[in-house]
């Protein structure tokens, strides 16, 4: 019974959180719309047949794109389109934005998930080790690593990784794209290359895709190890100092058992929250990594569109990012509620 | 570790300067970072006299040379001396970061302080606006703003200032909110000060030290942000020397092994950000030793 009660509570919490983020999402929509309208350059001129396209042709294009209407009317139409699930059409690719985003989102998600996984696998042990011996050389080493990690911009660390692992050592493949141009793509099941290759049992293909993924994922991971390791250390320190740990030690439980089963499980909650924030930020900050590695993700798509004064893809991208941001926060919230039933309903 | 420092005996009480000296002596890292920041500022001010070569004079004869005694950081694809270009870029990069952070601090602190003091409808409206800004992927927002406002240095400053704004507004609001009903604020009001004077002359100076930490940490972030924008081709344009552009120009030659074109501008970026971040951490230790993580 208590179980059912807690599920209902968590669901209620999630619902309220979703509702409370609606105004922010709406604000993002309007703000992006206005921002895109101030972009220099008339997209109609940009997409007219040539530099000396006739005035009539440009006017026809403007009418076709709805640019001849007053701004408030354009905004209302835009909101109506979004309500019916239409994000407009990209003028550069000629496809609906929704289709473009759907095609490219898995590449970005696969990269970000891998990066987050690598970062967690590195930072949680580092944070735990540092917390076990505060003030020791190991602790200082972890601190130094964290301090350095946030100082190296991803576009520099990415390029240096390419230099070392592609040029010097030759371990990594040509750092462009998700998959070698000459390699066969797997049948499209989930759009995540690694999962698709694994499902079809094509391990050579899996290895090829993984080797393309490693460098960009590590580049992103390096930048976010610091916040994750810091929060793990702080949270572990707090838990290790608490009474139940002292009790667990005094009754003679083994050291690994105390640290992993008792301390880490209690210390992981704040790490989860930060991991959620880190994930959303990484998706947005992808632009630089995707550009360095020519990764065909959503961020590089939005960047190309932005430079071409192509409104619709940028608007779609920002909306997508804001939606993911809200969703991730929600998921973290729900996980938090399940992991720790004491979390109060806010 | 300052846990040692906090409990160590003989901690002087009294003069702020003496305290600062004490902290610097016990936190060699903070002292080093402050010295580094000072050095960076000096380089920025005197850069025209420090560059060994003309940063924009090309000499195709000496293109793409690795680091040597004559060119400590090597030369780029046009034979320009990389070290001179990195030194020349210091001024622009620091100027962008300092003016962006200064702008958003000035605006954010005042708006946030008034929100925290007045509360009510103004507070809620500003809070909503800040929520909207925070729901954006911030780097993408900066990209879009630079593209919308035009590809100029001032617009990088504006965009960086706007994406930093939410942090200052929230911070100042929270800090003022807990102080607004304290005795000395009441006393100022009872003494006949207007509400505006209470906020500007009593509350703002009081929260300033706490905000200094935020400023120092944000400077590093602003540098990374500006360099990232110019790296993707927004903002500063070549041939102007700027760290992000230097890296972007070097990126084309990395797969052919010309590492110095990326490594040295990257190193400059890293050192600048490291100095600001360590100084921010040190400031936090000085102001509030309990907040350490």
Interface residues (C-beta under 8 A of the other chain):
Chain A: X21 X23 X24 X25 X27 X28 X31 X32 X35 X36 X38 X39 X40 X134 X135 X139 X140 X147 X148 X150 X151 X152 X153 X155 X156 X157 X159 X160 X162 X163 X166 X167 X168 X174 X175 X230 X231 X233 X234 X280 X281 X283 X284 X285 X287 X288 X291 X292 X299 X302 X303 X306 X307 X314 X317 X318 X321 X322 X325 X326
Chain B: X1 X3 X4 X128 X129 X131 X132 X134 X135 X136 X137 X138 X139 X140 X141 X143 X144 X145 X147 X148 X149 X150 X220 X224 X227 X228 X231 X232 X233 X244 X247 X248 X250 X251 X254 X255 X256 X257 X259 X262 X263 X265 X266 X269 X270 X271 X273 X274 X277 X278 X281 X293
